[in-house]
Amino acid sequence: MEKLTDGLHSSVSKEELQALLFKQLNNFFLVGKDELSILEKVQPIVLDRLFKCVQGVDNKYFTKNDKPYFSPFHSGQYLIFLYYFANECYRQFGPDFQMCDKLYYLNKILHACDIYYEVALPEVFFLEHPLGTVLGRAKYGSHFFAMQGCTVGGNKGQYPIIGQNVRMYSNSKIIGKSVVGNNVSIAANCYVKDTDIPDNMTVFGEYPNLIIKKI
C-alpha cells in the first residue's frame, strides 16, 4: 500500500494519483500548465479533506488492514476526491477559475452524478451507486448518505436543511423548504417537499401524503 497522507493509504502513490487526474483532464479539456501547477499546490489540502471523509465512512471498501483506504478505481471514492478538488479550487480561487468547471464536468462524465462545486457537502459523506444523483444547494449535516437516482434541490428559491446521519435511498427526493432532522431515513422513491421531518424517523410515500414513522 502507498501513503497519500500520514493517515490515508491507497492503491496508488500521490504522484500516480496526480498523473491519473491530469491525464483524464487532458483527455477531455484544454488544460494549461498554469492550471496543472495550481492543482499540484491544492492537492495536499484535498487529500487532507479526503482522509477525514474516508476515515468517517463505515463501509468495508474504505478500510484495508484496519487503516483508512482510498482507491481511485473505486468510483464512489474517486467521486469524493473529484468533488473535493473542484470545491477546494472554488474556495480558494472563486468561480472564475475555469478548473472548477472542468473538475465538476469530469465528475459528471465519469460518474453520471451532478454535484456543483459551490455545493457545500459535509466533512463526511458517502454516495452508494451514485448514478443519476443530483445534490443541489442545501445545508447538509455530517455523515450524509445517498444512493442512485436521489435528488436534493430547491423550490421557489427555498432549499432544504438536512441534519446529521440522514440516509436517502434509491430515487428519493428532498425538495424546497424542508427541514430534515438527525438520524432520518428517506425510503426508496419517497418525495419530500416543503416538509419538516423530526429526528429519528423513517419517511415513506410522496408529498403531500407522506408517512412518517419513528425508527
C-alpha positions as CSV (number, residue, x, y, z in Angstrom):
1,M,0.0,0.0,0.0
2,E,1.0,3.6,-0.7
3,K,0.5,6.5,1.7
4,L,-1.3,9.6,0.4
5,T,-1.2,11.3,3.9
6,D,0.1,10.3,7.3
7,G,-3.2,8.5,7.9
8,L,-4.6,7.7,4.4
9,H,-3.4,4.6,2.5
10,S,-4.1,3.9,-1.1
11,S,-3.5,1.6,-4.1
12,V,-1.5,4.4,-5.8
13,S,1.1,6.9,-4.8
14,K,0.4,10.7,-4.7
15,E,2.4,11.1,-7.9
16,E,0.4,8.3,-9.7
17,L,-2.9,9.8,-8.5
18,Q,-1.9,13.2,-9.8
19,A,-0.8,11.8,-13.1
20,L,-4.1,10.0,-13.4
21,L,-6.1,13.1,-12.8
22,F,-4.0,15.2,-15.2
23,K,-4.4,12.6,-18.0
24,Q,-8.2,12.5,-17.5
25,L,-8.4,16.3,-17.6
26,N,-6.3,16.5,-20.7
27,N,-8.3,13.8,-22.5
28,F,-11.5,15.9,-22.2
29,F,-10.4,19.5,-22.0
30,L,-7.8,22.1,-22.9
31,V,-5.6,22.3,-19.7
32,G,-2.8,24.8,-19.4
33,K,0.5,24.3,-17.5
34,D,-0.5,27.1,-15.0
35,E,-3.7,25.2,-14.2
36,L,-1.9,22.0,-13.5
37,S,0.6,23.8,-11.4
38,I,-2.2,25.2,-9.3
39,L,-3.7,21.7,-8.9
40,E,-0.4,20.4,-7.6
41,K,-0.5,23.1,-4.9
42,V,-4.1,22.4,-4.0
43,Q,-3.8,18.6,-3.8
44,P,-2.4,18.3,-0.2
45,I,-5.5,20.2,1.1
46,V,-7.7,17.9,-1.0
47,L,-6.0,14.8,0.3
48,D,-6.4,16.0,3.9
49,R,-10.2,16.5,3.3
50,L,-10.4,13.1,1.6
51,F,-8.7,11.5,4.6
52,K,-11.2,13.0,7.1
53,C,-14.1,11.7,4.9
54,V,-12.7,8.2,4.3
55,Q,-12.0,7.6,8.0
56,G,-15.5,8.6,8.9
57,V,-17.3,6.3,6.4
58,D,-18.5,3.0,7.7
59,N,-18.0,0.8,4.6
60,K,-15.8,-2.2,4.1
61,Y,-14.2,-0.7,1.0
62,F,-13.0,2.4,2.9
63,T,-10.6,0.4,5.1
64,K,-7.8,-2.1,4.4
65,N,-5.8,-3.8,7.1
66,D,-7.7,-1.7,9.6
67,K,-6.5,1.5,8.1
68,P,-8.4,4.2,6.1
69,Y,-8.0,3.3,2.5
70,F,-8.7,5.1,-0.8
71,S,-8.7,3.7,-4.3
72,P,-9.2,5.9,-7.4
73,F,-10.6,2.7,-9.1
74,H,-13.5,2.6,-6.6
75,S,-15.9,5.0,-8.4
76,G,-17.7,6.1,-5.2
77,Q,-14.4,7.1,-3.6
78,Y,-13.0,8.8,-6.7
79,L,-16.2,10.8,-7.0
80,I,-15.5,12.2,-3.5
81,F,-11.9,13.1,-4.5
82,L,-13.0,15.0,-7.6
83,Y,-15.8,16.8,-5.7
84,Y,-13.3,18.0,-3.0
85,F,-10.9,19.1,-5.7
86,A,-13.5,21.2,-7.5
87,N,-14.8,22.6,-4.3
88,E,-11.4,23.4,-2.9
89,C,-10.5,25.2,-6.2
90,Y,-13.7,27.2,-5.8
91,R,-13.0,28.0,-2.2
92,Q,-9.5,29.3,-3.0
93,F,-9.9,31.0,-6.4
94,G,-13.7,31.6,-6.9
95,P,-16.0,30.6,-9.7
96,D,-13.9,32.4,-12.4
97,F,-11.2,29.8,-12.1
98,Q,-12.1,27.6,-15.0
99,M,-10.6,24.5,-13.5
100,C,-13.6,24.4,-11.1
101,D,-15.9,23.8,-14.1
102,K,-13.5,21.2,-15.6
103,L,-13.3,19.2,-12.5
104,Y,-17.1,19.4,-11.9
105,Y,-17.7,18.3,-15.6
106,L,-15.2,15.5,-15.3
107,N,-17.0,14.1,-12.3
108,K,-20.3,14.2,-14.3
109,I,-18.6,12.4,-17.2
110,L,-17.1,9.7,-15.1
111,H,-19.9,9.1,-12.6
112,A,-23.1,10.4,-14.0
113,C,-23.6,12.3,-10.8
114,D,-24.2,16.1,-10.5
115,I,-22.6,17.9,-7.6
116,Y,-21.8,21.5,-8.4
117,Y,-18.6,22.8,-6.9
118,E,-20.4,25.6,-5.0
119,V,-22.5,23.0,-3.1
120,A,-21.1,22.6,0.5
121,L,-21.2,18.9,1.3
122,P,-20.1,17.9,4.8
123,E,-16.8,16.7,6.0
124,V,-18.1,13.1,5.9
125,F,-20.4,11.8,3.2
126,F,-20.8,8.7,1.1
127,L,-22.7,8.0,-2.2
128,E,-23.5,4.4,-2.9
129,H,-24.0,3.5,-6.6
130,P,-24.5,7.3,-7.3
131,L,-25.7,7.1,-10.9
132,G,-28.3,9.8,-11.6
133,T,-27.9,11.5,-8.3
134,V,-28.2,15.3,-8.2
135,L,-27.2,17.1,-5.0
136,G,-28.1,20.8,-5.0
137,R,-27.8,23.8,-2.8
138,A,-28.9,22.6,0.6
139,K,-27.4,22.7,4.1
140,Y,-26.0,19.2,4.7
141,G,-25.2,17.6,8.1
142,S,-22.3,15.3,8.6
143,H,-22.4,11.6,7.6
144,F,-24.9,12.2,4.7
145,F,-25.6,9.1,2.6
146,A,-27.4,8.8,-0.7
147,M,-27.9,6.1,-3.3
148,Q,-28.7,6.1,-7.0
149,G,-31.2,8.5,-8.5
150,C,-31.5,10.8,-5.5
151,T,-32.3,14.5,-5.8
152,V,-31.8,17.4,-3.4
153,G,-32.9,20.7,-4.7
154,G,-34.8,23.9,-4.4
155,N,-38.4,25.1,-4.8
156,K,-39.2,28.8,-5.4
157,G,-35.8,29.8,-4.1
158,Q,-36.1,27.7,-0.9
159,Y,-33.6,24.9,-0.2
160,P,-33.6,22.0,2.3
161,I,-31.8,21.9,5.7
162,I,-30.6,18.3,6.3
163,G,-29.4,17.0,9.6
164,Q,-26.8,14.5,10.6
165,N,-26.8,10.9,9.7
166,V,-29.5,11.3,7.0
167,R,-29.9,8.4,4.6
168,M,-31.5,8.8,1.2
169,Y,-32.4,5.5,-0.5
170,S,-32.8,5.0,-4.3
171,N,-34.8,7.6,-6.3
172,S,-35.8,9.6,-3.2
173,K,-36.1,13.4,-3.2
174,I,-35.8,16.2,-0.7
175,I,-37.0,19.5,-2.2
176,G,-37.7,23.0,-1.2
177,K,-38.3,24.4,2.3
178,S,-37.8,21.1,4.0
179,V,-36.0,20.6,7.4
180,V,-34.9,17.0,7.9
181,G,-33.8,16.1,11.4
182,N,-30.9,13.9,12.6
183,N,-30.9,10.1,12.0
184,V,-33.6,10.2,9.4
185,S,-34.1,7.6,6.6
186,I,-35.8,8.7,3.4
187,A,-37.2,5.5,1.8
188,A,-36.8,4.5,-1.8
189,N,-39.0,6.5,-4.2
190,C,-40.0,8.9,-1.4
191,Y,-40.7,12.5,-2.3
192,V,-40.3,15.1,0.5
193,K,-41.2,18.7,-0.4
194,D,-41.6,21.7,1.9
195,T,-42.0,19.4,4.9
196,D,-40.3,19.2,8.3
197,I,-39.2,15.8,9.4
198,P,-38.4,15.3,13.2
199,D,-35.3,13.4,14.4
200,N,-35.1,9.6,14.3
201,M,-37.8,9.0,11.7
202,T,-38.3,6.9,8.5
203,V,-40.2,8.6,5.8
204,F,-42.3,6.8,3.1
205,G,-44.6,8.0,0.2
206,E,-45.0,11.2,-1.7
207,Y,-45.8,14.8,-0.7
208,P,-48.4,15.7,0.5
209,N,-49.3,12.2,1.6
210,L,-46.1,11.3,3.5
211,I,-46.0,8.5,6.1
212,I,-43.6,9.4,8.9
213,K,-42.7,6.6,11.4
214,K,-40.5,6.6,14.4
215,I,-37.4,4.4,14.0
